[in-house]
């Protein structure tokens, strides 16, 4: 497949659209803490990922309780 683009931005957009059209049996999620991609390809991984925000919120809540208002 050959694509002709007038600008680099146009080429990037065409590549994004092409990538969206590909059928994949998995999804990818970017983890900002580890700066890596996580492959969501089974229920265990999806469950682990879905529990992560709750753990982070719980941790932040505990830390907040440790600070006193001055």
CHARMM internal coordinates of N, CA and C (Angstrom, degrees):
IC EDIT
DIST 1 N 1 CA 1.4455
DIST 1 CA 1 C 1.5211
ANGL 1 N 1 CA 1 C 108.74
DIST 1 C 2 N 1.2983
ANGL 1 CA 1 C 2 N 116.76
DIHE 1 N 1 CA 1 C 2 N 130.74
DIST 2 N 2 CA 1.4609
ANGL 1 C 2 N 2 CA 122.46
DIHE 1 CA 1 C 2 N 2 CA 179.54
DIST 2 CA 2 C 1.5131
ANGL 2 N 2 CA 2 C 108.66
DIHE 1 C 2 N 2 CA 2 C -118.63
DIST 2 C 3 N 1.3174
ANGL 2 CA 2 C 3 N 115.56
DIHE 2 N 2 CA 2 C 3 N 129.55
DIST 3 N 3 CA 1.4621
ANGL 2 C 3 N 3 CA 121.69
DIHE 2 CA 2 C 3 N 3 CA 176.99
DIST 3 CA 3 C 1.5195
ANGL 3 N 3 CA 3 C 108.42
DIHE 2 C 3 N 3 CA 3 C -118.13
DIST 3 C 4 N 1.3001
ANGL 3 CA 3 C 4 N 117.10
DIHE 3 N 3 CA 3 C 4 N 136.53
DIST 4 N 4 CA 1.4614
ANGL 3 C 4 N 4 CA 121.28
DIHE 3 CA 3 C 4 N 4 CA 175.85
DIST 4 CA 4 C 1.5170
ANGL 4 N 4 CA 4 C 107.38
DIHE 3 C 4 N 4 CA 4 C -110.92
DIST 4 C 5 N 1.3325
ANGL 4 CA 4 C 5 N 114.66
DIHE 4 N 4 CA 4 C 5 N 129.29
DIST 5 N 5 CA 1.4583
ANGL 4 C 5 N 5 CA 120.23
DIHE 4 CA 4 C 5 N 5 CA -179.05
DIST 5 CA 5 C 1.5111
ANGL 5 N 5 CA 5 C 110.16
DIHE 4 C 5 N 5 CA 5 C -126.08
DIST 5 C 6 N 1.3025
ANGL 5 CA 5 C 6 N 115.04
DIHE 5 N 5 CA 5 C 6 N 146.58
DIST 6 N 6 CA 1.4656
ANGL 5 C 6 N 6 CA 120.67
DIHE 5 CA 5 C 6 N 6 CA 179.27
DIST 6 CA 6 C 1.5253
ANGL 6 N 6 CA 6 C 111.56
DIHE 5 C 6 N 6 CA 6 C -78.79
DIST 6 C 7 N 1.3347
ANGL 6 CA 6 C 7 N 116.32
DIHE 6 N 6 CA 6 C 7 N -35.27
DIST 7 N 7 CA 1.4678
ANGL 6 C 7 N 7 CA 120.56
DIHE 6 CA 6 C 7 N 7 CA -177.59
DIST 7 CA 7 C 1.5176
ANGL 7 N 7 CA 7 C 109.75
DIHE 6 C 7 N 7 CA 7 C -133.52
DIST 7 C 8 N 1.3178
ANGL 7 CA 7 C 8 N 115.11
DIHE 7 N 7 CA 7 C 8 N 166.38
DIST 8 N 8 CA 1.4631
ANGL 7 C 8 N 8 CA 120.04
DIHE 7 CA 7 C 8 N 8 CA 176.38
DIST 8 CA 8 C 1.5254
ANGL 8 N 8 CA 8 C 110.54
DIHE 7 C 8 N 8 CA 8 C -64.21
DIST 8 C 9 N 1.3275
ANGL 8 CA 8 C 9 N 116.67
DIHE 8 N 8 CA 8 C 9 N -40.01
DIST 9 N 9 CA 1.4655
ANGL 8 C 9 N 9 CA 120.66
DIHE 8 CA 8 C 9 N 9 CA 178.69
DIST 9 CA 9 C 1.5310
ANGL 9 N 9 CA 9 C 110.66
DIHE 8 C 9 N 9 CA 9 C -61.02
DIST 9 C 10 N 1.3051
ANGL 9 CA 9 C 10 N 117.22
DIHE 9 N 9 CA 9 C 10 N -40.98
DIST 10 N 10 CA 1.4616
ANGL 9 C 10 N 10 CA 122.36
DIHE 9 CA 9 C 10 N 10 CA 177.43
DIST 10 CA 10 C 1.5306
ANGL 10 N 10 CA 10 C 110.29
DIHE 9 C 10 N 10 CA 10 C -62.50
DIST 10 C 11 N 1.3176
ANGL 10 CA 10 C 11 N 116.84
DIHE 10 N 10 CA 10 C 11 N -42.15
DIST 11 N 11 CA 1.4669
ANGL 10 C 11 N 11 CA 121.04
DIHE 10 CA 10 C 11 N 11 CA 178.74
DIST 11 CA 11 C 1.5196
ANGL 11 N 11 CA 11 C 111.04
DIHE 10 C 11 N 11 CA 11 C -63.59
DIST 11 C 12 N 1.3424
ANGL 11 CA 11 C 12 N 116.78
DIHE 11 N 11 CA 11 C 12 N -41.57
DIST 12 N 12 CA 1.4777
ANGL 11 C 12 N 12 CA 120.12
DIHE 11 CA 11 C 12 N 12 CA 178.50
DIST 12 CA 12 C 1.5188
ANGL 12 N 12 CA 12 C 111.15
DIHE 11 C 12 N 12 CA 12 C -62.60
DIST 12 C 13 N 1.3311
ANGL 12 CA 12 C 13 N 116.20
DIHE 12 N 12 CA 12 C 13 N -42.32
DIST 13 N 13 CA 1.4646
ANGL 12 C 13 N 13 CA 119.95
DIHE 12 CA 12 C 13 N 13 CA -179.69
DIST 13 CA 13 C 1.5197
ANGL 13 N 13 CA 13 C 111.24
DIHE 12 C 13 N 13 CA 13 C -65.07
DIST 13 C 14 N 1.3262
ANGL 13 CA 13 C 14 N 117.16
DIHE 13 N 13 CA 13 C 14 N -41.39
DIST 14 N 14 CA 1.4723
ANGL 13 C 14 N 14 CA 120.28
DIHE 13 CA 13 C 14 N 14 CA 177.61
DIST 14 CA 14 C 1.5211
ANGL 14 N 14 CA 14 C 111.23
DIHE 13 C 14 N 14 CA 14 C -64.08
DIST 14 C 15 N 1.3251
ANGL 14 CA 14 C 15 N 117.06
DIHE 14 N 14 CA 14 C 15 N -38.27
DIST 15 N 15 CA 1.4624
ANGL 14 C 15 N 15 CA 120.54
DIHE 14 CA 14 C 15 N 15 CA 177.78
DIST 15 CA 15 C 1.5239
ANGL 15 N 15 CA 15 C 110.86
DIHE 14 C 15 N 15 CA 15 C -66.37
DIST 15 C 16 N 1.3359
ANGL 15 CA 15 C 16 N 117.52
DIHE 15 N 15 CA 15 C 16 N -40.39
DIST 16 N 16 CA 1.4739
ANGL 15 C 16 N 16 CA 121.02
DIHE 15 CA 15 C 16 N 16 CA 177.08
DIST 16 CA 16 C 1.5285
ANGL 16 N 16 CA 16 C 111.00
DIHE 15 C 16 N 16 CA 16 C -60.41
DIST 16 C 17 N 1.3176
ANGL 16 CA 16 C 17 N 115.85
DIHE 16 N 16 CA 16 C 17 N -45.65
DIST 17 N 17 CA 1.4646
ANGL 16 C 17 N 17 CA 120.21
DIHE 16 CA 16 C 17 N 17 CA -179.92
DIST 17 CA 17 C 1.5253
ANGL 17 N 17 CA 17 C 111.28
DIHE 16 C 17 N 17 CA 17 C -63.70
DIST 17 C 18 N 1.3192
ANGL 17 CA 17 C 18 N 116.63
DIHE 17 N 17 CA 17 C 18 N -40.54
DIST 18 N 18 CA 1.4542
ANGL 17 C 18 N 18 CA 120.22
DIHE 17 CA 17 C 18 N 18 CA 177.97
DIST 18 CA 18 C 1.5234
ANGL 18 N 18 CA 18 C 110.58
DIHE 17 C 18 N 18 CA 18 C -64.17
DIST 18 C 19 N 1.3320
ANGL 18 CA 18 C 19 N 117.24
DIHE 18 N 18 CA 18 C 19 N -44.11
DIST 19 N 19 CA 1.4714
ANGL 18 C 19 N 19 CA 121.14
DIHE 18 CA 18 C 19 N 19 CA -179.52
DIST 19 CA 19 C 1.5298
ANGL 19 N 19 CA 19 C 110.99
DIHE 18 C 19 N 19 CA 19 C -62.78
DIST 19 C 20 N 1.3317
ANGL 19 CA 19 C 20 N 117.06
DIHE 19 N 19 CA 19 C 20 N -36.88
DIST 20 N 20 CA 1.4692
ANGL 19 C 20 N 20 CA 120.35
DIHE 19 CA 19 C 20 N 20 CA 178.19
DIST 20 CA 20 C 1.5209
ANGL 20 N 20 CA 20 C 111.98
DIHE 19 C 20 N 20 CA 20 C -65.47
DIST 20 C 21 N 1.3296
ANGL 20 CA 20 C 21 N 116.94
DIHE 20 N 20 CA 20 C 21 N -27.71
DIST 21 N 21 CA 1.4573
ANGL 20 C 21 N 21 CA 120.10
DIHE 20 CA 20 C 21 N 21 CA -177.05
DIST 21 CA 21 C 1.5354
ANGL 21 N 21 CA 21 C 112.78
DIHE 20 C 21 N 21 CA 21 C -79.88
DIST 21 C 22 N 1.3322
ANGL 21 CA 21 C 22 N 117.54
DIHE 21 N 21 CA 21 C 22 N -14.08
DIST 22 N 22 CA 1.4661
ANGL 21 C 22 N 22 CA 120.67
DIHE 21 CA 21 C 22 N 22 CA -179.61
DIST 22 CA 22 C 1.5241
ANGL 22 N 22 CA 22 C 110.56
DIHE 21 C 22 N 22 CA 22 C -71.87
DIST 22 C 23 N 1.2999
ANGL 22 CA 22 C 23 N 116.69
DIHE 22 N 22 CA 22 C 23 N 138.17
DIST 23 N 23 CA 1.4696
ANGL 22 C 23 N 23 CA 122.00
DIHE 22 CA 22 C 23 N 23 CA 177.96
DIST 23 CA 23 C 1.5236
ANGL 23 N 23 CA 23 C 108.79
DIHE 22 C 23 N 23 CA 23 C -90.18
DIST 23 C 24 N 1.3290
ANGL 23 CA 23 C 24 N 116.01
DIHE 23 N 23 CA 23 C 24 N 124.63
DIST 24 N 24 CA 1.4652
ANGL 23 C 24 N 24 CA 121.50
DIHE 23 CA 23 C 24 N 24 CA -179.87
DIST 24 CA 24 C 1.5241
ANGL 24 N 24 CA 24 C 108.99
DIHE 23 C 24 N 24 CA 24 C -128.00
DIST 24 C 25 N 1.3393
ANGL 24 CA 24 C 25 N 117.77
DIHE 24 N 24 CA 24 C 25 N 143.50
DIST 25 N 25 CA 1.4653
ANGL 24 C 25 N 25 CA 120.52
DIHE 24 CA 24 C 25 N 25 CA 176.81
DIST 25 CA 25 C 1.5307
ANGL 25 N 25 CA 25 C 112.09
DIHE 24 C 25 N 25 CA 25 C -85.28
DIST 25 C 26 N 1.3273
ANGL 25 CA 25 C 26 N 117.94
DIHE 25 N 25 CA 25 C 26 N 19.02
DIST 26 N 26 CA 1.4596
ANGL 25 C 26 N 26 CA 122.18
DIHE 25 CA 25 C 26 N 26 CA -177.89
DIST 26 CA 26 C 1.5265
ANGL 26 N 26 CA 26 C 108.88
DIHE 25 C 26 N 26 CA 26 C -152.88
DIST 26 C 27 N 1.3176
ANGL 26 CA 26 C 27 N 115.40
DIHE 26 N 26 CA 26 C 27 N 170.17
DIST 27 N 27 CA 1.4563
ANGL 26 C 27 N 27 CA 122.20
DIHE 26 CA 26 C 27 N 27 CA 173.76
DIST 27 CA 27 C 1.5223
ANGL 27 N 27 CA 27 C 107.73
DIHE 26 C 27 N 27 CA 27 C -126.13
DIST 27 C 28 N 1.3042
ANGL 27 CA 27 C 28 N 116.65
DIHE 27 N 27 CA 27 C 28 N 158.34
DIST 28 N 28 CA 1.4519
ANGL 27 C 28 N 28 CA 122.12
DIHE 27 CA 27 C 28 N 28 CA 177.24
DIST 28 CA 28 C 1.5226
ANGL 28 N 28 CA 28 C 109.55
DIHE 27 C 28 N 28 CA 28 C -115.52
DIST 28 C 29 N 1.3315
ANGL 28 CA 28 C 29 N 115.70
DIHE 28 N 28 CA 28 C 29 N 142.76
DIST 29 N 29 CA 1.4594
ANGL 28 C 29 N 29 CA 121.75
DIHE 28 CA 28 C 29 N 29 CA 177.27
DIST 29 CA 29 C 1.5213
ANGL 29 N 29 CA 29 C 107.54
DIHE 28 C 29 N 29 CA 29 C -131.84
DIST 29 C 30 N 1.3361
ANGL 29 CA 29 C 30 N 116.63
DIHE 29 N 29 CA 29 C 30 N 134.28
DIST 30 N 30 CA 1.4553
ANGL 29 C 30 N 30 CA 121.03
DIHE 29 CA 29 C 30 N 30 CA 178.44
DIST 30 CA 30 C 1.5207
ANGL 30 N 30 CA 30 C 108.94
DIHE 29 C 30 N 30 CA 30 C -87.10
DIST 30 C 31 N 1.3338
ANGL 30 CA 30 C 31 N 116.34
DIHE 30 N 30 CA 30 C 31 N 127.48
DIST 31 N 31 CA 1.4594
ANGL 30 C 31 N 31 CA 122.50
DIHE 30 CA 30 C 31 N 31 CA 178.22
DIST 31 CA 31 C 1.5223
ANGL 31 N 31 CA 31 C 107.98
DIHE 30 C 31 N 31 CA 31 C -98.74
DIST 31 C 32 N 1.3365
ANGL 31 CA 31 C 32 N 116.77
DIHE 31 N 31 CA 31 C 32 N 110.55
DIST 32 N 32 CA 1.4615
ANGL 31 C 32 N 32 CA 120.46
DIHE 31 CA 31 C 32 N 32 CA -176.28
DIST 32 CA 32 C 1.5212
ANGL 32 N 32 CA 32 C 112.54
DIHE 31 C 32 N 32 CA 32 C -68.68
DIST 32 C 33 N 1.3258
ANGL 32 CA 32 C 33 N 117.10
DIHE 32 N 32 CA 32 C 33 N -26.44
DIST 33 N 33 CA 1.4715
ANGL 32 C 33 N 33 CA 120.25
DIHE 32 CA 32 C 33 N 33 CA -178.60
DIST 33 CA 33 C 1.5260
ANGL 33 N 33 CA 33 C 111.56
DIHE 32 C 33 N 33 CA 33 C -71.77
DIST 33 C 34 N 1.3245
ANGL 33 CA 33 C 34 N 117.12
DIHE 33 N 33 CA 33 C 34 N -41.39
DIST 34 N 34 CA 1.4737
ANGL 33 C 34 N 34 CA 120.65
DIHE 33 CA 33 C 34 N 34 CA -179.11
DIST 34 CA 34 C 1.5226
ANGL 34 N 34 CA 34 C 111.89
DIHE 33 C 34 N 34 CA 34 C -99.80
DIST 34 C 35 N 1.3384
ANGL 34 CA 34 C 35 N 116.70
DIHE 34 N 34 CA 34 C 35 N -4.41
DIST 35 N 35 CA 1.4631
ANGL 34 C 35 N 35 CA 123.32
DIHE 34 CA 34 C 35 N 35 CA -177.05
DIST 35 CA 35 C 1.5293
ANGL 35 N 35 CA 35 C 110.81
DIHE 34 C 35 N 35 CA 35 C 51.05
DIST 35 C 36 N 1.3288
ANGL 35 CA 35 C 36 N 114.26
DIHE 35 N 35 CA 35 C 36 N 49.82
DIST 36 N 36 CA 1.4608
ANGL 35 C 36 N 36 CA 120.01
DIHE 35 CA 35 C 36 N 36 CA -179.61
DIST 36 CA 36 C 1.5237
ANGL 36 N 36 CA 36 C 109.71
DIHE 35 C 36 N 36 CA 36 C -141.33
DIST 36 C 37 N 1.3169
ANGL 36 CA 36 C 37 N 115.02
DIHE 36 N 36 CA 36 C 37 N 168.26
DIST 37 N 37 CA 1.4599
ANGL 36 C 37 N 37 CA 121.09
DIHE 36 CA 36 C 37 N 37 CA 175.80
DIST 37 CA 37 C 1.5173
ANGL 37 N 37 CA 37 C 109.26
DIHE 36 C 37 N 37 CA 37 C -96.01
DIST 37 C 38 N 1.3116
ANGL 37 CA 37 C 38 N 115.91
DIHE 37 N 37 CA 37 C 38 N 139.69
DIST 38 N 38 CA 1.4570
ANGL 37 C 38 N 38 CA 121.41
DIHE 37 CA 37 C 38 N 38 CA 175.94
DIST 38 CA 38 C 1.5225
ANGL 38 N 38 CA 38 C 107.63
DIHE 37 C 38 N 38 CA 38 C -113.37
DIST 38 C 39 N 1.3153
ANGL 38 CA 38 C 39 N 116.19
DIHE 38 N 38 CA 38 C 39 N 131.92
DIST 39 N 39 CA 1.4589
ANGL 38 C 39 N 39 CA 121.78
DIHE 38 CA 38 C 39 N 39 CA -179.20
DIST 39 CA 39 C 1.5235
ANGL 39 N 39 CA 39 C 108.96
DIHE 38 C 39 N 39 CA 39 C -90.93
DIST 39 C 40 N 1.3295
ANGL 39 CA 39 C 40 N 115.94
DIHE 39 N 39 CA 39 C 40 N 121.54
DIST 40 N 40 CA 1.4629
ANGL 39 C 40 N 40 CA 121.28
DIHE 39 CA 39 C 40 N 40 CA 178.17
DIST 40 CA 40 C 1.5224
ANGL 40 N 40 CA 40 C 107.54
DIHE 39 C 40 N 40 CA 40 C -96.18
DIST 40 C 41 N 1.3233
ANGL 40 CA 40 C 41 N 115.58
DIHE 40 N 40 CA 40 C 41 N 91.70
DIST 41 N 41 CA 1.4630
ANGL 40 C 41 N 41 CA 119.04
DIHE 40 CA 40 C 41 N 41 CA -176.28
DIST 41 CA 41 C 1.5164
ANGL 41 N 41 CA 41 C 113.85
DIHE 40 C 41 N 41 CA 41 C -126.32
DIST 41 C 42 N 1.3479
ANGL 41 CA 41 C 42 N 116.53
DIHE 41 N 41 CA 41 C 42 N 2.59
DIST 42 N 42 CA 1.4601
ANGL 41 C 42 N 42 CA 118.48
DIHE 41 CA 41 C 42 N 42 CA 175.16
DIST 42 CA 42 C 1.5209
ANGL 42 N 42 CA 42 C 109.95
DIHE 41 C 42 N 42 CA 42 C -153.28
DIST 42 C 43 N 1.3056
ANGL 42 CA 42 C 43 N 116.91
DIHE 42 N 42 CA 42 C 43 N 166.23
DIST 43 N 43 CA 1.4603
ANGL 42 C 43 N 43 CA 122.99
DIHE 42 CA 42 C 43 N 43 CA -174.65
DIST 43 CA 43 C 1.5288
ANGL 43 N 43 CA 43 C 111.66
DIHE 42 C 43 N 43 CA 43 C -63.94
DIST 43 C 44 N 1.3192
ANGL 43 CA 43 C 44 N 117.64
DIHE 43 N 43 CA 43 C 44 N -37.71
DIST 44 N 44 CA 1.4714
ANGL 43 C 44 N 44 CA 120.97
DIHE 43 CA 43 C 44 N 44 CA -178.54
DIST 44 CA 44 C 1.5333
ANGL 44 N 44 CA 44 C 110.82
DIHE 43 C 44 N 44 CA 44 C -60.69
DIST 44 C 45 N 1.3150
ANGL 44 CA 44 C 45 N 116.69
DIHE 44 N 44 CA 44 C 45 N -46.69
DIST 45 N 45 CA 1.4644
ANGL 44 C 45 N 45 CA 120.86
DIHE 44 CA 44 C 45 N 45 CA -179.18
DIST 45 CA 45 C 1.5297
ANGL 45 N 45 CA 45 C 110.45
DIHE 44 C 45 N 45 CA 45 C -65.16
DIST 45 C 46 N 1.3171
ANGL 45 CA 45 C 46 N 117.14
DIHE 45 N 45 CA 45 C 46 N -41.34
DIST 46 N 46 CA 1.4656
ANGL 45 C 46 N 46 CA 121.35
DIHE 45 CA 45 C 46 N 46 CA 179.12
DIST 46 CA 46 C 1.5250
ANGL 46 N 46 CA 46 C 110.35
DIHE 45 C 46 N 46 CA 46 C -64.07
DIST 46 C 47 N 1.3204
ANGL 46 CA 46 C 47 N 117.58
DIHE 46 N 46 CA 46 C 47 N -41.02
DIST 47 N 47 CA 1.4628
ANGL 46 C 47 N 47 CA 121.22
DIHE 46 CA 46 C 47 N 47 CA 178.38
DIST 47 CA 47 C 1.5254
ANGL 47 N 47 CA 47 C 110.51
DIHE 46 C 47 N 47 CA 47 C -64.27
DIST 47 C 48 N 1.3342
ANGL 47 CA 47 C 48 N 117.08
DIHE 47 N 47 CA 47 C 48 N -43.64
DIST 48 N 48 CA 1.4704
ANGL 47 C 48 N 48 CA 120.61
DIHE 47 CA 47 C 48 N 48 CA 178.62
DIST 48 CA 48 C 1.5281
ANGL 48 N 48 CA 48 C 110.84
DIHE 47 C 48 N 48 CA 48 C -60.86
DIST 48 C 49 N 1.3004
ANGL 48 CA 48 C 49 N 115.95
DIHE 48 N 48 CA 48 C 49 N -42.48
DIST 49 N 49 CA 1.4595
ANGL 48 C 49 N 49 CA 120.09
DIHE 48 CA 48 C 49 N 49 CA -179.51
DIST 49 CA 49 C 1.5273
ANGL 49 N 49 CA 49 C 111.32
DIHE 48 C 49 N 49 CA 49 C -66.96
DIST 49 C 50 N 1.3260
ANGL 49 CA 49 C 50 N 116.76
DIHE 49 N 49 CA 49 C 50 N -39.21
DIST 50 N 50 CA 1.4666
ANGL 49 C 50 N 50 CA 119.49
DIHE 49 CA 49 C 50 N 50 CA -178.14
DIST 50 CA 50 C 1.5195
ANGL 50 N 50 CA 50 C 112.37
DIHE 49 C 50 N 50 CA 50 C -70.75
DIST 50 C 51 N 1.3352
ANGL 50 CA 50 C 51 N 118.49
DIHE 50 N 50 CA 50 C 51 N -24.30
DIST 51 N 51 CA 1.4650
ANGL 50 C 51 N 51 CA 120.30
DIHE 50 CA 50 C 51 N 51 CA 179.06
DIST 51 CA 51 C 1.5246
ANGL 51 N 51 CA 51 C 111.97
DIHE 50 C 51 N 51 CA 51 C -85.38
DIST 51 C 52 N 1.3123
ANGL 51 CA 51 C 52 N 117.66
DIHE 51 N 51 CA 51 C 52 N -14.82
DIST 52 N 52 CA 1.4638
ANGL 51 C 52 N 52 CA 122.12
DIHE 51 CA 51 C 52 N 52 CA -177.35
DIST 52 CA 52 C 1.5317
ANGL 52 N 52 CA 52 C 113.06
DIHE 51 C 52 N 52 CA 52 C -61.36
DIST 52 C 53 N 1.3342
ANGL 52 CA 52 C 53 N 119.81
DIHE 52 N 52 CA 52 C 53 N -48.01
DIST 53 N 53 CA 1.4748
ANGL 52 C 53 N 53 CA 118.81
DIHE 52 CA 52 C 53 N 53 CA 179.98
DIST 53 CA 53 C 1.5225
ANGL 53 N 53 CA 53 C 112.95
DIHE 52 C 53 N 53 CA 53 C -59.37
DIST 53 C 54 N 1.3276
ANGL 53 CA 53 C 54 N 117.40
DIHE 53 N 53 CA 53 C 54 N -38.44
DIST 54 N 54 CA 1.4630
ANGL 53 C 54 N 54 CA 119.91
DIHE 53 CA 53 C 54 N 54 CA 179.05
DIST 54 CA 54 C 1.5239
ANGL 54 N 54 CA 54 C 110.42
DIHE 53 C 54 N 54 CA 54 C -63.66
DIST 54 C 55 N 1.3210
ANGL 54 CA 54 C 55 N 117.27
DIHE 54 N 54 CA 54 C 55 N -41.78
DIST 55 N 55 CA 1.4573
ANGL 54 C 55 N 55 CA 120.39
DIHE 54 CA 54 C 55 N 55 CA 178.23
DIST 55 CA 55 C 1.5259
ANGL 55 N 55 CA 55 C 111.19
DIHE 54 C 55 N 55 CA 55 C -63.15
DIST 55 C 56 N 1.3268
ANGL 55 CA 55 C 56 N 116.95
DIHE 55 N 55 CA 55 C 56 N -40.84
DIST 56 N 56 CA 1.4537
ANGL 55 C 56 N 56 CA 120.75
DIHE 55 CA 55 C 56 N 56 CA 179.29
DIST 56 CA 56 C 1.5249
ANGL 56 N 56 CA 56 C 111.21
DIHE 55 C 56 N 56 CA 56 C -65.11
DIST 56 C 57 N 1.3167
ANGL 56 CA 56 C 57 N 117.09
DIHE 56 N 56 CA 56 C 57 N -41.86
DIST 57 N 57 CA 1.4628
ANGL 56 C 57 N 57 CA 120.85
DIHE 56 CA 56 C 57 N 57 CA 178.88
DIST 57 CA 57 C 1.5252
ANGL 57 N 57 CA 57 C 109.93
DIHE 56 C 57 N 57 CA 57 C -65.49
DIST 57 C 58 N 1.3217
ANGL 57 CA 57 C 58 N 117.83
DIHE 57 N 57 CA 57 C 58 N -43.13
DIST 58 N 58 CA 1.4619
ANGL 57 C 58 N 58 CA 120.90
DIHE 57 CA 57 C 58 N 58 CA 177.70
DIST 58 CA 58 C 1.5196
ANGL 58 N 58 CA 58 C 111.34
DIHE 57 C 58 N 58 CA 58 C -60.26
DIST 58 C 59 N 1.3160
ANGL 58 CA 58 C 59 N 116.44
DIHE 58 N 58 CA 58 C 59 N -42.37
DIST 59 N 59 CA 1.4622
ANGL 58 C 59 N 59 CA 121.30
DIHE 58 CA 58 C 59 N 59 CA 179.49
DIST 59 CA 59 C 1.5268
ANGL 59 N 59 CA 59 C 110.47
DIHE 58 C 59 N 59 CA 59 C -64.06
DIST 59 C 60 N 1.3291
ANGL 59 CA 59 C 60 N 117.09
DIHE 59 N 59 CA 59 C 60 N -45.16
DIST 60 N 60 CA 1.4614
ANGL 59 C 60 N 60 CA 120.39
DIHE 59 CA 59 C 60 N 60 CA 178.35
DIST 60 CA 60 C 1.5208
ANGL 60 N 60 CA 60 C 111.59
DIHE 59 C 60 N 60 CA 60 C -62.33
DIST 60 C 61 N 1.3085
ANGL 60 CA 60 C 61 N 116.90
DIHE 60 N 60 CA 60 C 61 N -39.45
DIST 61 N 61 CA 1.4619
ANGL 60 C 61 N 61 CA 121.04
DIHE 60 CA 60 C 61 N 61 CA 178.92
DIST 61 CA 61 C 1.5296
ANGL 61 N 61 CA 61 C 110.25
DIHE 60 C 61 N 61 CA 61 C -62.44
DIST 61 C 62 N 1.3266
ANGL 61 CA 61 C 62 N 117.01
DIHE 61 N 61 CA 61 C 62 N -44.53
DIST 62 N 62 CA 1.4636
ANGL 61 C 62 N 62 CA 120.48
DIHE 61 CA 61 C 62 N 62 CA 178.54
DIST 62 CA 62 C 1.5216
ANGL 62 N 62 CA 62 C 111.36
DIHE 61 C 62 N 62 CA 62 C -62.46
DIST 62 C 63 N 1.3321
ANGL 62 CA 62 C 63 N 116.78
DIHE 62 N 62 CA 62 C 63 N -43.25
DIST 63 N 63 CA 1.4627
ANGL 62 C 63 N 63 CA 120.70
DIHE 62 CA 62 C 63 N 63 CA 178.70
DIST 63 CA 63 C 1.5189
ANGL 63 N 63 CA 63 C 111.18
DIHE 62 C 63 N 63 CA 63 C -62.95
DIST 63 C 64 N 1.3294
ANGL 63 CA 63 C 64 N 116.56
DIHE 63 N 63 CA 63 C 64 N -40.05
DIST 64 N 64 CA 1.4440
ANGL 63 C 64 N 64 CA 120.98
DIHE 63 CA 63 C 64 N 64 CA 179.65
DIST 64 CA 64 C 1.5238
ANGL 64 N 64 CA 64 C 111.49
DIHE 63 C 64 N 64 CA 64 C -62.63
DIST 64 C 65 N 1.2980
ANGL 64 CA 64 C 65 N 116.46
DIHE 64 N 64 CA 64 C 65 N -37.62
DIST 65 N 65 CA 1.4552
ANGL 64 C 65 N 65 CA 121.45
DIHE 64 CA 64 C 65 N 65 CA 179.95
DIST 65 CA 65 C 1.5336
ANGL 65 N 65 CA 65 C 111.33
DIHE 64 C 65 N 65 CA 65 C -67.65
DIST 65 C 66 N 1.3220
ANGL 65 CA 65 C 66 N 117.36
DIHE 65 N 65 CA 65 C 66 N -23.17
DIST 66 N 66 CA 1.4564
ANGL 65 C 66 N 66 CA 121.18
DIHE 65 CA 65 C 66 N 66 CA -179.85
DIST 66 CA 66 C 1.5246
ANGL 66 N 66 CA 66 C 112.30
DIHE 65 C 66 N 66 CA 66 C -77.97
DIST 66 C 67 N 1.3305
ANGL 66 CA 66 C 67 N 117.67
DIHE 66 N 66 CA 66 C 67 N -19.22
DIST 67 N 67 CA 1.4550
ANGL 66 C 67 N 67 CA 121.02
DIHE 66 CA 66 C 67 N 67 CA 179.47
DIST 67 CA 67 C 1.5157
ANGL 67 N 67 CA 67 C 109.84
DIHE 66 C 67 N 67 CA 67 C -88.62
DIST 67 C 68 N 1.3202
ANGL 67 CA 67 C 68 N 114.42
DIHE 67 N 67 CA 67 C 68 N 138.79
DIST 68 N 68 CA 1.4618
ANGL 67 C 68 N 68 CA 119.34
DIHE 67 CA 67 C 68 N 68 CA 177.11
DIST 68 CA 68 C 1.5180
ANGL 68 N 68 CA 68 C 108.75
DIHE 67 C 68 N 68 CA 68 C -101.05
DIST 68 C 69 N 1.3009
ANGL 68 CA 68 C 69 N 116.80
DIHE 68 N 68 CA 68 C 69 N 145.30
DIST 69 N 69 CA 1.4577
ANGL 68 C 69 N 69 CA 121.39
DIHE 68 CA 68 C 69 N 69 CA 176.62
DIST 69 CA 69 C 1.5150
ANGL 69 N 69 CA 69 C 107.44
DIHE 68 C 69 N 69 CA 69 C -80.76
DIST 69 C 70 N 1.3265
ANGL 69 CA 69 C 70 N 116.49
DIHE 69 N 69 CA 69 C 70 N 129.72
DIST 70 N 70 CA 1.4746
ANGL 69 C 70 N 70 CA 120.88
DIHE 69 CA 69 C 70 N 70 CA -177.92
DIST 70 CA 70 C 1.4941
ANGL 70 N 70 CA 70 C 109.20
DIHE 69 C 70 N 70 CA 70 C -100.28
END
COOR INIT
IC SEED 1 N 1 CA 1 C
IC BUILD
